[in-house]
């Protein structure tokens, strides 16, 4: 364990950590599959994600980078209420550059 800038960083030693990472990644596959609104297979979503994460060294770094992109670059628009589920698709939100979290509030994806 190494302390770096007030963070605790665990060093990987040997192959056990790599094996555990692969097990964890395999278990995450279900959460990475595309849905109607979460379009992980859409060309623009993939392109944007790759461009944003090209310099990231780990999956955690990628997740943090993507989180901050959505938080800081896609403003919440209170008046963008829609009854059409298509308006909540990731590709449409990315295209418009703004979003409304109504589906997230109701738990629908």
C-alpha positions in Angstrom: 0.0 0.0 0.0 1.3 3.4 -0.9 0.0 6.8 0.1 -0.2 9.3 -2.7 -1.7 12.8 -2.4 -3.8 11.8 0.6 -5.1 8.7 -1.3 -4.5 5.2 -0.4 -3.2 3.3 -3.5 -2.9 -0.5 -3.5 -0.1 -1.9 -5.7 -0.8 -5.0 -7.7 1.6 -7.7 -6.8 1.7 -10.9 -8.8 -1.0 -12.4 -10.9 -3.7 -12.8 -8.3 -4.9 -9.2 -8.7 -5.1 -9.6 -12.4 -7.2 -12.7 -12.0 -9.5 -10.9 -9.6 -9.8 -7.9 -12.0 -10.9 -10.3 -14.8 -13.5 -12.0 -12.6 -14.9 -8.6 -11.6 -14.9 -7.3 -15.2 -16.7 -10.5 -16.3 -19.3 -9.9 -13.6 -19.9 -6.4 -14.8 -20.8 -7.5 -18.4 -24.5 -7.5 -17.5 -24.3 -3.8 -16.6 -22.6 -2.9 -19.8 -25.1 -4.3 -22.2 -27.1 -1.9 -24.4 -30.7 -1.2 -23.7 -33.2 0.9 -25.6 -32.2 4.1 -23.8 -28.6 3.2 -22.7 -27.1 2.7 -26.2 -23.7 1.3 -25.4 -23.6 0.0 -29.0 -24.4 3.3 -30.7 -21.7 4.6 -33.0 -21.7 8.2 -31.6 -21.7 6.9 -28.0 -18.8 4.6 -28.6 -16.9 7.3 -30.5 -17.4 9.9 -27.8 -16.5 7.4 -25.0 -13.3 6.4 -26.8 -12.3 10.0 -27.4 -12.9 10.9 -23.8 -11.1 7.9 -22.3 -8.2 7.5 -24.7 -5.6 8.6 -22.1 -7.1 6.6 -19.2 -5.1 3.9 -17.6 -7.8 1.9 -15.9 -11.5 1.2 -16.1 -12.0 3.3 -12.9 -10.3 6.2 -14.6 -12.6 5.8 -17.6 -15.8 5.6 -15.5 -14.8 8.8 -13.6 -13.9 10.6 -16.9 -17.3 9.6 -18.4 -19.2 10.6 -15.2 -17.6 14.1 -15.2 -18.3 14.5 -18.9 -22.0 13.9 -18.4 -22.2 15.9 -15.2 -20.3 18.9 -16.6 -21.1 18.9 -20.3 -24.7 17.8 -20.6 -26.8 20.3 -18.5 -30.0 19.3 -16.8 -33.0 21.0 -18.5 -36.0 21.2 -16.2 -38.3 22.2 -19.0 -37.3 19.4 -21.3 -40.1 17.0 -20.1 -41.1 14.5 -22.7 -43.6 11.6 -22.9 -41.5 10.0 -25.7 -39.0 7.4 -24.5 -37.0 8.1 -27.7 -36.1 11.5 -26.2 -34.3 9.8 -23.3 -32.0 7.7 -25.6 -28.3 8.4 -24.9 -27.6 9.2 -28.6 -30.4 11.9 -28.6 -29.2 13.4 -25.3 -25.7 13.5 -26.7 -26.9 15.1 -29.9 -29.0 17.7 -28.1 -26.3 18.4 -25.5 -28.9 18.6 -22.7 -31.1 16.2 -20.8 -33.8 15.6 -18.3 -33.6 12.7 -15.7 -37.3 11.8 -15.6 -36.7 8.2 -16.5 -34.0 7.9 -13.9 -36.4 9.2 -11.2 -39.0 6.7 -12.1 -36.5 3.9 -12.3 -37.2 3.0 -15.9 -34.3 2.3 -18.3 
